[in-house]
């Protein structure tokens, strides 16, 4: 357990110093080198000490799900806390603001109070690296990089319920390989489409991780380019896909891919969102048909995949458009993907459960019915216990959403704005109506930071780790 935590900190240390690669091209930013080297050394030194301590202790092979929850929770909190240093030193953010910014980065949320137009490139690259690493998961990258056989507990604690291949470590390597493949293709495509190499790298990192950090204040709308929007759309959808579903697609099993329940739900919701936004909002706000359809498509996909990029401001949207965006932010992306929200698999199962319950009520009492759902390339049985677990998760999610929005409204924001902003934080989306800024009160920042962590690690990981630590103490 200590070795796993230490290895995660080493991965984070590598992410901390990665932005230094930009210094040969921008030597004027050498003044910031210690702001990344010092926290990087702190993480690396702590990681090596933990690995050494773990190697000296007698421990069982593998990490179960409860211990995995502790490792992941502690790892994320430590890494987030250490990562505040560059933001406090370079941008002058206070601790609450810097913690919010780094939590938004590591959890791939994308809400930001940084003045990106006037921030050094090394800091902008660090934000994007946080999202790239956070999207894959610190524990997943650790298992792939060090070939650690830590068992399935750590793998599941990072939000990966399904293995791509029978071996957990190999599954982690396949996830990272797919992820890096998306990244390389995205950088090349965006650069060819007209982005500078720096912007292409940053936006690819944030798109495949469904993070949404941009180097421009107006996000993707800065370019107003159909080819760039099309490439970003593809990257967002790839990041949204369950890695198992993506593995099935790239393995050539197209029929199984199209039968997948998440793919079907994604298609239905995307088409419905495009039609709704076009009819109610974009047709009247953005003139010609081409522009209005582009906005409807992009804003639907960015909300549903929980990426958080945008091509327009929502300031002139009415309640109908805001409702569609909030609904999609709550639904979220594919399970076992980089996206957040309730996840499309859970929503699809609950929708089917309504039909199954009606079916059960019309059948004889002794009838035995088996419930099945398409996951990956095969049908799996959905048990009553799984439906109950999904129902409990949805209940916790909605209760947390209500409480978080309530706290934001206490801070002086309108209820509709509070629901939108906290839905964005809890779903790790990053879309904003303007509540997130340098003037946001600390209570609102800490509330949204908590929502980001709960949304990224999916509640039960946090609860299990706290219960386990309390019991041990």
ZAMARGU-4260 file (C-alpha; in steps of 0.2 Angstrom, whole numbers, plus 5000, padded with zeros to 4 digits):
<rodrens>
0) 5000/5000/5000 | 5014/5012/5004 | 5023/5007/4989 | 5008/5011/4978 | 5006/5028/4986
5) 5024/5032/4984 | 5023/5027/4965 | 5008/5038/4963 | 5018/5053/4970 | 5033/5049/4958
10) 5021/5050/4943 | 5014/5066/4950 | 5032/5073/4952 | 5035/5069/4933 | 5020/5079/4929
15) 5026/5093/4939 | 5042/5095/4930 | 5036/5090/4913 | 5032/5109/4909 | 5051/5113/4910
20) 5053/5106/4893 | 5046/5122/4886 | 5060/5132/4893 | 5073/5130/4879 | 5060/5138/4868
25) 5055/5152/4880 | 5071/5156/4890 | 5062/5171/4897 | 5052/5159/4908 | 5068/5152/4917
30) 5063/5163/4932 | 5049/5151/4936 | 5060/5135/4936 | 5061/5133/4955 | 5042/5135/4956
35) 5041/5118/4948 | 5057/5109/4953 | 5055/5112/4972 | 5037/5104/4973 | 5043/5091/4961
40) 5057/5086/4972 | 5045/5086/4987 | 5034/5074/4978 | 5048/5063/4972 | 5057/5062/4989
45) 5041/5058/4998 | 5037/5045/4985 | 5054/5037/4986 | 5053/5036/5005 | 5036/5028/5005
50) 5042/5015/4992 | 5057/5011/5004 | 5045/5010/5019 | 5033/4999/5009 | 5047/4987/5004
55) 5053/4984/5022 | 5036/4979/5028 | 5028/4962/5026 | 5012/4965/5015 | 5000/4954/5006
60) 5001/4953/4987 | 4990/4965/4979 | 4979/4979/4986 | 4961/4976/4989 | 4947/4989/4985
65) 4946/4996/5003 | 4965/4999/5004 | 4965/5005/4986 | 4952/5018/4990 | 4964/5025/5004
70) 4979/5025/4992 | 4969/5034/4979 | 4961/5047/4990 | 4977/5051/4999 | 4987/5052/4983
75) 4975/5064/4975 | 4974/5075/4990 | 4993/5076/4993 | 4996/5079/4974 | 4983/5093/4973
80) 4989/5101/4989 | 5008/5101/4983 | 5003/5107/4966 | 4996/5124/4972 | 5014/5131/4974
85) 5016/5137/4956 | 4999/5145/4956 | 5002/5154/4972 | 5020/5160/4967 | 5017/5164/4949
90) 4999/5170/4948 | 4997/5177/4966 | 4982/5166/4970 | 4979/5163/4988 | 4978/5145/4995
95) 4959/5143/4992 | 4960/5149/4975 | 4976/5139/4970 | 4969/5123/4978 | 4953/5126/4968
100) 4963/5128/4952 | 4973/5112/4955 | 4959/5102/4960 | 4950/5108/4944 | 4965/5102/4934
105) 4968/5085/4942 | 4950/5080/4942 | 4948/5086/4923 | 4935/5099/4928 | 4941/5114/4919
110) 4933/5128/4930 | 4947/5141/4931 | 4950/5159/4938 | 4966/5161/4930 | 4969/5175/4917
115) 4975/5164/4904 | 4979/5178/4891 | 4992/5185/4903 | 4999/5169/4911 | 5016/5162/4907
120) 5016/5147/4895 | 5024/5136/4907 | 5010/5138/4919 | 4997/5135/4905 | 5006/5119/4900
125) 5006/5113/4918 | 4987/5115/4919 | 4985/5105/4903 | 4997/5091/4910 | 4987/5090/4926
130) 4972/5086/4916 | 4980/5074/4904 | 4987/5064/4919 | 4972/5066/4930 | 4961/5060/4916
135) 4970/5043/4914 | 4972/5042/4933 | 4987/5042/4943 | 4985/5024/4949 | 4982/5018/4931
140) 4998/5027/4924 | 5008/5021/4939 | 5003/5003/4936 | 5007/5005/4917 | 5023/5013/4920
145) 5030/5002/4934 | 5021/4986/4929 | 5016/4984/4947 | 5005/4969/4951 | 4994/4978/4964
150) 4978/4969/4961 | 4961/4975/4954 | 4957/4985/4970 | 4968/5000/4965 | 4962/4999/4947
155) 4943/5000/4952 | 4947/5014/4965 | 4952/5025/4950 | 4935/5022/4942 | 4939/5008/4930
160) 4926/4995/4934 | 4930/4984/4919 | 4946/4977/4913 | 4951/4977/4895 | 4961/4961/4896
165) 4961/4948/4910 | 4977/4955/4918 | 4975/4971/4928 | 4992/4978/4924 | 4990/4974/4905
170) 4973/4982/4906 | 4981/4998/4913 | 4994/4998/4899 | 4980/4996/4886 | 4971/5011/4893
175) 4987/5022/4893 | 4991/5016/4875 | 4974/5021/4869 | 4975/5037/4878 | 4993/5042/4871
180) 4986/5037/4854 | 4972/5049/4855 | 4984/5062/4861 | 4997/5061/4847 | 4984/5061/4833
185) 4975/5076/4841 | 4991/5086/4842 | 4995/5083/4824 | 4977/5086/4818 | 4975/5102/4827
190) 4992/5109/4822 | 4987/5105/4803 | 4970/5113/4806 | 4978/5130/4810 | 4983/5130/4829
195) 5000/5134/4834 | 5010/5119/4841 | 5008/5125/4859 | 4989/5128/4858 | 4988/5111/4849
200) 4997/5102/4863 | 4987/5111/4877 | 4970/5108/4869 | 4973/5090/4864 | 4979/5086/4882
205) 4963/5094/4889 | 4951/5087/4875 | 4956/5069/4877 | 4955/5070/4896 | 4938/5079/4894
210) 4945/5093/4905 | 4942/5109/4895 | 4957/5120/4901 | 4960/5132/4886 | 4974/5144/4882
215) 4961/5157/4877 | 4949/5167/4887 | 4935/5163/4874 | 4940/5144/4873 | 4937/5136/4856
220) 4927/5151/4850 | 4943/5161/4848 | 4947/5152/4832 | 4929/5151/4825 | 4935/5137/4814
225) 4924/5122/4808 | 4940/5111/4805 | 4946/5114/4823 | 4929/5112/4831 | 4927/5095/4821
230) 4944/5088/4828 | 4940/5094/4845 | 4923/5085/4844 | 4931/5069/4839 | 4943/5070/4853
235) 4929/5074/4866 | 4919/5059/4860 | 4934/5048/4861 | 4938/5054/4879 | 4920/5051/4883
240) 4920/5033/4878 | 4922/5019/4890 | 4939/5013/4887 | 4932/4995/4885 | 4920/5001/4872
245) 4934/5010/4863 | 4945/4994/4864 | 4930/4985/4855 | 4929/4998/4842 | 4948/4999/4838
250) 4948/4980/4838 | 4936/4980/4823 | 4921/4973/4832 | 4909/4987/4825 | 4893/4977/4827
255) 4897/4975/4846 | 4901/4993/4847 | 4885/4999/4839 | 4875/4987/4850 | 4883/4995/4866
260) 4870/5003/4877 | 4881/5018/4881 | 4884/5021/4862 | 4865/5020/4859 | 4861/5032/4873
265) 4875/5044/4868 | 4868/5045/4850 | 4850/5048/4856 | 4855/5061/4869 | 4867/5070/4856
270) 4854/5070/4842 | 4840/5076/4855 | 4851/5090/4862 | 4856/5096/4845 | 4838/5098/4839
275) 4833/5106/4856 | 4847/5119/4856 | 4844/5123/4838 | 4825/5125/4840 | 4826/5135/4856
280) 4842/5144/4856 | 4855/5144/4842 | 4842/5146/4827 | 4837/5163/4834 | 4854/5169/4841
285) 4867/5165/4828 | 4860/5170/4811 | 4864/5158/4797 | 4860/5139/4798 | 4878/5134/4797
290) 4884/5143/4812 | 4868/5139/4822 | 4870/5120/4819 | 4889/5121/4823 | 4885/5129/4840
295) 4871/5117/4844 | 4882/5102/4840 | 4897/5108/4849 | 4888/5114/4865 | 4878/5098/4866
300) 4894/5087/4865 | 4905/5097/4876 | 4891/5096/4890 | 4887/5078/4888 | 4906/5072/4887
305) 4909/5084/4902 | 4923/5092/4893 | 4919/5110/4896 | 4925/5119/4880 | 4914/5131/4872
310) 4912/5141/4856 | 4900/5154/4863 | 4895/5163/4879 | 4879/5158/4888 | 4875/5176/4893
315) 4862/5178/4880 | 4854/5160/4882 | 4837/5158/4890 | 4832/5145/4903 | 4828/5132/4890
320) 4845/5131/4884 | 4853/5132/4901 | 4841/5117/4906 | 4847/5106/4892 | 4866/5110/4897
325) 4863/5106/4915 | 4853/5090/4911 | 4868/5084/4900 | 4881/5089/4913 | 4872/5078/4926
330) 4870/5063/4914 | 4889/5064/4910 | 4899/5053/4899 | 4904/5034/4898 | 4908/5024/4913
335) 4926/5019/4915 | 4931/5035/4904 | 4939/5051/4907 | 4922/5060/4908 | 4912/5064/4924
340) 4893/5065/4929 | 4881/5051/4933 | 4888/5041/4918 | 4878/5035/4903 | 4879/5017/4909
345) 4870/5020/4925 | 4857/5031/4917 | 4854/5018/4904 | 4852/5004/4917 | 4840/5014/4927
350) 4829/5018/4911 | 4829/4999/4907 | 4825/4996/4926 | 4809/5005/4924 | 4804/4994/4909
355) 4810/4978/4919 | 4799/4983/4934 | 4784/4986/4923 | 4787/4969/4915 | 4789/4961/4932
360) 4772/4968/4938 | 4763/4960/4923 | 4771/4943/4924 | 4766/4929/4936 | 4774/4930/4953
365) 4784/4914/4951 | 4791/4920/4934 | 4810/4922/4933 | 4817/4936/4922 | 4835/4939/4918
370) 4840/4957/4915 | 4854/4959/4902 | 4864/4974/4896 | 4877/4976/4882 | 4894/4980/4890
375) 4910/4980/4879 | 4907/4966/4866 | 4896/4954/4876 | 4880/4955/4886 | 4881/4954/4905
380) 4868/4950/4918 | 4862/4965/4928 | 4858/4959/4945 | 4845/4967/4957 | 4860/4972/4968
385) 4868/4981/4954 | 4852/4991/4951 | 4851/4995/4969 | 4870/5001/4970 | 4866/5012/4955
390) 4851/5019/4963 | 4860/5023/4979 | 4874/5031/4969 | 4861/5042/4959 | 4853/5047/4976
395) 4870/5052/4983 | 4874/5062/4968 | 4858/5072/4967 | 4858/5075/4986 | 4876/5082/4985
400) 4871/5092/4970 | 4856/5100/4980 | 4867/5103/4995 | 4881/5111/4984 | 4869/5122/4975
405) 4862/5127/4991 | 4879/5132/4998 | 4882/5143/4983 | 4865/5151/4984 | 4870/5156/5002
410) 4885/5164/4995 | 4874/5176/4986 | 4871/5168/4969 | 4854/5165/4961 | 4848/5147/4963
415) 4848/5144/4944 | 4866/5150/4943 | 4871/5140/4958 | 4863/5124/4951 | 4873/5126/4934
420) 4889/5130/4942 | 4889/5116/4955 | 4882/5104/4942 | 4898/5109/4932 | 4909/5106/4947
425) 4902/5089/4953 | 4901/5083/4935 | 4919/5088/4932 | 4913/5098/4917 | 4920/5116/4917
430) 4906/5126/4909 | 4903/5142/4919 | 4890/5156/4919 | 4903/5167/4927 | 4902/5163/4945
435) 4920/5156/4945 | 4932/5171/4946 | 4945/5179/4957 | 4930/5187/4967 | 4922/5170/4971
440) 4921/5168/4990 | 4932/5154/4999 | 4916/5145/5005 | 4910/5143/4987 | 4928/5138/4981
445) 4930/5124/4994 | 4912/5118/4991 | 4915/5116/4972 | 4933/5109/4976 | 4924/5095/4987
450) 4912/5092/4973 | 4925/5090/4960 | 4934/5077/4971 | 4918/5068/4975 | 4913/5068/4956
455) 4930/5062/4950 | 4932/5048/4963 | 4914/5044/4963 | 4909/5045/4981 | 4911/5028/4987
460) 4930/5028/4985 | 4930/5043/4997 | 4918/5036/5009 | 4927/5019/5010 | 4944/5027/5013
465) 4937/5038/5027 | 4928/5023/5035 | 4943/5012/5034 | 4955/5025/5041 | 4943/5029/5055
470) 4941/5011/5059 | 4960/5008/5060 | 4962/5023/5071
</rodrens>
